[in-house]
Amino acid sequence: MPKESGLEDPSKDIDLMEELLKAEQKITIRLEMRKFNKPTTIIEGIDPKDFRLEDIAKSLKIHCACGGTVKDGKIILQGDQRKRAKEYLKNNGFSGESIMII
């Protein structure tokens, strides 16, 4: 059965828009020492208007096998998870060139 001309799949447009948004993000991953000299990984630069930070944080916590939270538009992970976090973000569509590890 032929497709009617002029009608396109709207899910393709949504996927394309999401890919463009991911490519535009300037993400910074840094290590911060907290109380009692505990290392903490801070991920910032992902726009909370475009992405659900809670969902990304949940997936990151599973991937890195650590605890964490979302606070003030930042994803906070326990421990030094900089390399794992960058790997996860690259594998999920974020541009590797736009992710900076400090």
ZIPEFEN-V716343 format. One record per residue. N is the residue number from 1. RES is the residue in three letters. PHI is phi in whole degrees, -180 to 180 (NA if undefined). PSI is psi in whole degrees, -180 to 180 (NA if undefined). Layout:
n=N res=RES phi=PHI psi=PSI
n=N res=RES phi=PHI psi=PSI
This chain:
n=1 res=MET phi=NA psi=121
n=2 res=PRO phi=-72 psi=149
n=3 res=LYS phi=-75 psi=148
n=4 res=GLU phi=-74 psi=136
n=5 res=SER phi=-71 psi=146
n=6 res=GLY phi=94 psi=-15
n=7 res=LEU phi=-105 psi=124
n=8 res=GLU phi=-118 psi=163
n=9 res=ASP phi=-75 psi=115
n=10 res=PRO phi=-67 psi=-21
n=11 res=SER phi=-68 psi=-28
n=12 res=LYS phi=-66 psi=-39
n=13 res=ASP phi=-65 psi=-40
n=14 res=ILE phi=-65 psi=-44
n=15 res=ASP phi=-63 psi=-42
n=16 res=LEU phi=-65 psi=-42
n=17 res=MET phi=-64 psi=-41
n=18 res=GLU phi=-64 psi=-41
n=19 res=GLU phi=-63 psi=-42
n=20 res=LEU phi=-65 psi=-41
n=21 res=LEU phi=-64 psi=-40
n=22 res=LYS phi=-65 psi=-37
n=23 res=ALA phi=-70 psi=-26
n=24 res=GLU phi=-83 psi=-15
n=25 res=GLN phi=-70 psi=135
n=26 res=LYS phi=-106 psi=99
n=27 res=ILE phi=-101 psi=135
n=28 res=THR phi=-117 psi=129
n=29 res=ILE phi=-117 psi=121
n=30 res=ARG phi=-135 psi=160
n=31 res=LEU phi=-105 psi=134
n=32 res=GLU phi=-131 psi=137
n=33 res=MET phi=-91 psi=126
n=34 res=ARG phi=-105 psi=-163
n=35 res=LYS phi=-52 psi=146
n=36 res=PHE phi=58 psi=29
n=37 res=ASN phi=60 psi=36
n=38 res=LYS phi=-90 psi=127
n=39 res=PRO phi=-75 psi=139
n=40 res=THR phi=-136 psi=134
n=41 res=THR phi=-97 psi=127
n=42 res=ILE phi=-112 psi=127
n=43 res=ILE phi=-115 psi=118
n=44 res=GLU phi=-135 psi=159
n=45 res=GLY phi=110 psi=-8
n=46 res=ILE phi=-86 psi=122
n=47 res=ASP phi=-70 psi=117
n=48 res=PRO phi=-68 psi=-14
n=49 res=LYS phi=-76 psi=-29
n=50 res=ASP phi=-95 psi=-28
n=51 res=PHE phi=-134 psi=149
n=52 res=ARG phi=-84 psi=104
n=53 res=LEU phi=-62 psi=-33
n=54 res=GLU phi=-62 psi=-41
n=55 res=ASP phi=-69 psi=-42
n=56 res=ILE phi=-64 psi=-43
n=57 res=ALA phi=-62 psi=-41
n=58 res=LYS phi=-62 psi=-45
n=59 res=SER phi=-67 psi=-39
n=60 res=LEU phi=-63 psi=-41
n=61 res=LYS phi=-63 psi=-38
n=62 res=ILE phi=-69 psi=-45
n=63 res=HIS phi=-63 psi=-41
n=64 res=CYS phi=-91 psi=-6
n=65 res=ALA phi=54 psi=55
n=66 res=CYS phi=-147 psi=174
n=67 res=GLY phi=-91 psi=168
n=68 res=GLY phi=176 psi=180
n=69 res=THR phi=-158 psi=175
n=70 res=VAL phi=-118 psi=129
n=71 res=LYS phi=-149 psi=130
n=72 res=ASP phi=54 psi=40
n=73 res=GLY phi=76 psi=14
n=74 res=LYS phi=-121 psi=148
n=75 res=ILE phi=-99 psi=127
n=76 res=ILE phi=-116 psi=122
n=77 res=LEU phi=-117 psi=145
n=78 res=GLN phi=-78 psi=137
n=79 res=GLY phi=88 psi=177
n=80 res=ASP phi=-87 psi=96
n=81 res=GLN phi=-115 psi=22
n=82 res=ARG phi=-60 psi=-50
n=83 res=LYS phi=-68 psi=-43
n=84 res=ARG phi=-65 psi=-40
n=85 res=ALA phi=-65 psi=-43
n=86 res=LYS phi=-63 psi=-44
n=87 res=GLU phi=-59 psi=-45
n=88 res=TYR phi=-63 psi=-47
n=89 res=LEU phi=-64 psi=-41
n=90 res=LYS phi=-63 psi=-42
n=91 res=ASN phi=-70 psi=-16
n=92 res=ASN phi=-110 psi=27
n=93 res=GLY phi=99 psi=-8
n=94 res=PHE phi=-79 psi=144
n=95 res=SER phi=-71 psi=128
n=96 res=GLY phi=-63 psi=-30
n=97 res=GLU phi=-70 psi=-26
n=98 res=SER phi=-92 psi=2
n=99 res=ILE phi=-103 psi=119
n=100 res=MET phi=-114 psi=128
n=101 res=ILE phi=-100 psi=129
n=102 res=ILE phi=-112 psi=NA
